[in-house]
Amino acid sequence: MDKMMNNPWFLRIIALVLAIALFISVKSDIERDNTNLSSNDVDVIRDIPLEVYYDDENLVVTGPPKTVNINVEGPKQLVLSAKLMKDFKVFVDLRELAIGTHRVPITTENFPEKLNVRTDPIYVDVVIEERISREFSVETDMNESLLADNYVVKSYEVKPQKVMITGAKSIIDSIGYVKATIAVDQDINKSFDQETTVKVLDLDLNKLDVVVEPSSVQVSVEIEEYSKVLPVALVEQGNPKEGITVNGLTTDTETIRLYGPKSVLDKIDQLNVDVDISKIEKSGSFNMKLNVPEGVTKLSKEAIEITGDVTIAPDPDAEAALEQEEPVSTITEKSFEQVAVTVRGLPEKLVSNFEQPTDGTVSVVAKGTAEALDNIQLNNFSVYVEATNSGVGESTLPIQVEGSSDIEWETSEQEAVLTVKEA
């Protein structure tokens, strides 16, 4: 063996064998790589975001899908690289298109030239519309059946009351409801505040793709116990004291609100207030505490003011004594015919003429005691109209009497009609 290893020809043969083996191995690897590069592969890259280029400040685009699939075919290494790296673009360019409906192809960029690329779908239908903004009032929406028994919503308050909604004109025109839906727990029985997202729906309650500013509002919900407003009825109880007659009872409180279960309040038609008239001794007002009916939890007022009209019978002994002390004065009348009506306060440059009474006179009746009438003569009183503020033309003025305050004066005419003109 040692002799063979020392033989140069043996070594030369071994080196040649190794060289041939290495050549065959390298050639096999090169052929295998060429085979892999030359073989084609087909794959699908799914859910690639579709970019849409357009004037998003003034226009709105509807129709394009959010994602598309891409079918790629080519060398296996390139297909695998494209699927892993995803350094390509998929888009539609609408910047040169007018408002309206269009069918446009989906464009791809940055794929290797050796790959055959096809999008799914190839075309998309788009609608380009004008972007508009419009203000809408926000309505509240709450399931009031979740309230505790015998509690109701008294009021809703939304801040802000209105929101600005931006979107395609056709979508804005289709808005049916702008709602702030309030989420509540079961059996709620107290007022609360809640920040609520604004929902925009069409008439069929489908949610619309729009921009809402602000997107949420603050809602204040005031909750109170169930109540009912009923008329107040004053009911007289007992009998008045001797010598006292209660002519009637009145109150300025015509209605009052009762709180309590609906089943109880629905059976009550009015609130009866029992008034013990045996305690009333004179005309006037007094406060009356109200009794809460059975089943009612509270009233809007604890007491009301009642006014009594009372007649007190005269004391016979006192009346007799009065008759002895003072004689009774009898009221009589005294008449004066054709008393002239004077015109007072008319400016110097104006003159007047009576249209009614036509002769400028009236009849006067004086009413009073005989003692007072004895001293009344025609020159003790005057009948007049005040024309200080009268201008040129026709004026209607009240007829007045100036005389003793102990006398009641009556005239046959209540008003005088004057025609005023320049002198």
JOHU-V863299 format. One record per helix or strand. SS is the DSSP state (h for helix, s for strand). FROM is the first residue (numbers start at 0). LEN is the number of residues. Records with the same first field share a line. If there is no record, write none. Layout:
SS = FROM-LEN + FROM-LEN
This chain:
h = 1-4 + 7-31 + 75-10 + 143-3 + 168-5 + 261-4 + 276-3 + 315-10 + 369-5 + 377-3
s = 39-10 + 50-3 + 58-4 + 66-9 + 88-5 + 99-6 + 106-3 + 115-5 + 122-15 + 138-4 + 146-1 + 150-9 + 161-7 + 174-8 + 187-1 + 191-11 + 206-1 + 210-3 + 215-10 + 226-11 + 243-8 + 254-6 + 269-7 + 283-6 + 295-4 + 302-10 + 330-14 + 349-7 + 360-9 + 381-5 + 392-6 + 399-3 + 407-4 + 414-8
